[in-house]
């Protein structure tokens, strides 16, 4: 198995929440973060502003999870 690039994974997750996790190999978890982020952003725009803040927290946690997933995929 090829080693995963940490920088690429983190940049992907910076742009699209959770996609770096998909790149690292955990498709279900990555797509869950992506869907949650989209839903929270839509709610933040149209319903209550607090969802935007929650979305930022989910994004930050997804970056941390991306780091952990790439570490696990690379066997560190």
Protein Blocks (a to p, Z undefined) as FASTA:
>chain_A
ZZddfklmmmmmmmmghjlmmmnopamlmmmmmmmmmmmmmmmmmmcmklmmmmmmmmmm
mmmmmmmmmmmmnoZZ
